[in-house]
Amino acid sequence: MGYLFALLIPLSFWICLWFGIPLWWIGALLLPAIFLKGNLYWGKLLAWPGAALGLMALTLQSSQAIFFYPVAINLSLLIAFAFSLYKGQPVIEKFARLQYPNLPDSEIPYTRKCTQAWCLFFAANGTIALITALLEDKEYWTIYNGGIAYLLMGCMFIGEWMIRQKRLNRAK
């Protein structure tokens, strides 16, 4: 259900534009995010900023808050990934240990560097999202945040995952 919801948000921007629906109605889609079940930590981390922005959009009947949703998500993920570098295991090490519980010590520095790379990605992606949110022409915002950002994130995820698989299979 969470994945379907994640796809519904960017798709809803395009639907609103095509049918002339005020974008502030998307706030209604962001509110129930806090009630989705699943990963309690990541789900809540990403849901609360969305719900707050959704409530602002509905209350003010203004789409301005909606345009900052990608900024809030990137900032939340940046904070979570960066925090993991200083407290506990880096996020990518946790993901690697899901598949390889006996992760070789020699691969821990690599997972740390990958977590740092994700931090840079979220910082850059969030900055571009902020710039597009501040632009008057929201077509740029829609193209970037409703398409390009997802493509870039997918490429980063797939590329990092493939490299990690190759490294970890070699380290076995």
N, C-alpha and C positions, 0 to 999 in steps of 0.2 A: 504494500500500500504506500509506503514511504517513497519508493522509486517512482510510482505513478504520480504522486503528489509533486515530486521534484520536477518531473517533466511537464506537469500541468501549469506551473507558474510561468515559465518562459513562453509556453504556447498561448497562455491567456493574454499576453501582451499583443501578440499577433492577431488573435481573434478580436480583441477590443478595437484594434486599429482597423481591421477589415470591415467590421460591422458598425463602426462609429460609436461604440459603447465607451462611456467615460472611464478612463484608466483607474480612477479612484475606486471603482467597484472591485478591482483586484484585491483590495484590502480584505474583502470578505473571504477570499481564498487563503489569505495568510493567517487569519485568526485561528482556524481549527488546527493549525500545525502543531500547537503545543499539546494537543490531545492525542496525536498519533502515537501508537505504541511502537516499540522497536528498541533500538539502542538508546538507552536512557540518557547517557552522557552526550553523545553527538547529536541525537535528536533534539534534546532540550537546548543544547548550545546554539543550534541553528534555528530553532523554532521561536525562541523568545524575541530575538530582534525582529524577525518577520512579523510576529504577532503584534508587537508594539507599533511597527510601521503601518501594518494593516489597520490597526485601530485608529491611528492618527489620520490615515487616508479617509476612512469612513466618517470619522467624527468631523473632520474639517471639509469633507467632500472635495478634496484636492488630491491630485495625483502626485504632487511633489514628494511626499514621503515614500511612495512606491519606487521612485527612481533611485532611492538610496538603499533599497533592499540588497542589491549585489554588493554594495560597499560594505554593508553590515555583515553579510555572510563572509566575505573575504577577510574582513577584520577579525571576525570571530575565529575563523580557521587559522589565520596568522597567529593570533594570540595562543590558541590551543597548541599548535605545532611548535611555536617558539618556547612556550612554557615547558613543553615536554623535553626540550633540550637541556633544561636546568633542573628539572624535578622528575625523577623516575626514568623510565625508558623513553627514548625518542619514539614518536608515533610510527615511523616506518619500521623501526625494530619490532614494535608490537605487532604490526601487520605481518612482518616476515616470520615472527614466531608462531603465528597462527598456522602457517603451512610447515614451518621447520621449527618445532619446539626446542630442539637441541641446536640452535643457531651457533655456528662456530664463532669463537671470540674474534677471529680474524675478520669477520664480516660486520662486526658492530660499528667500526669507524665508517664503513660504507653507508650503513643505515642512518647514521648521524648526518653524513653529508647529504643524503637524499632528503632527510627532514629539513635541513637547511635550504636545499634547493626548492622544496615546497614553500618554505617561508618566503623566499624571494619571489616565487610565482604568485603567491597570494598578495604580497605587497604590490607587485607590478599590476596584477589584474585588478586589485582594489583601487589603485591609483587611476587606472584607465576608466574604471567604472565611475569613480568620483568625477573625473573630468567630463565624461559623457552625461552624467546627471546634472552637471552645472551648465552644460550647453543649452542654448534655447531650442535648437532643432533636435527634437527627441527621436528623430529617425536614426541618427547616429547611435543614440543610446540603445534603441531597439535592435539595430543590426549587431552591435557589439555584444550587448548583454543577453540578447535573445538568440544568439547564434555563434558568433566568433569566440566568445569567452568559453562556451561549452565545448567547442571544437578544440581550442587550445588546452583546456583542462583534460579532455579525453586523450589528446596526444601526449601530454605530460604523464598522465596516469599509465597509459599503455606502454609508453617508452620506458618509464621507470620500472614498471612491473616486469617487462621483458628482460631488461638488463639484470634486475634482481634475480629472476629465475635462472638466467644463464650463470650468474656468479655463484648462486647458492647450490645449483646442481653440480657445478665444478668443485665446490668446496666440500661436498659430501664425502 
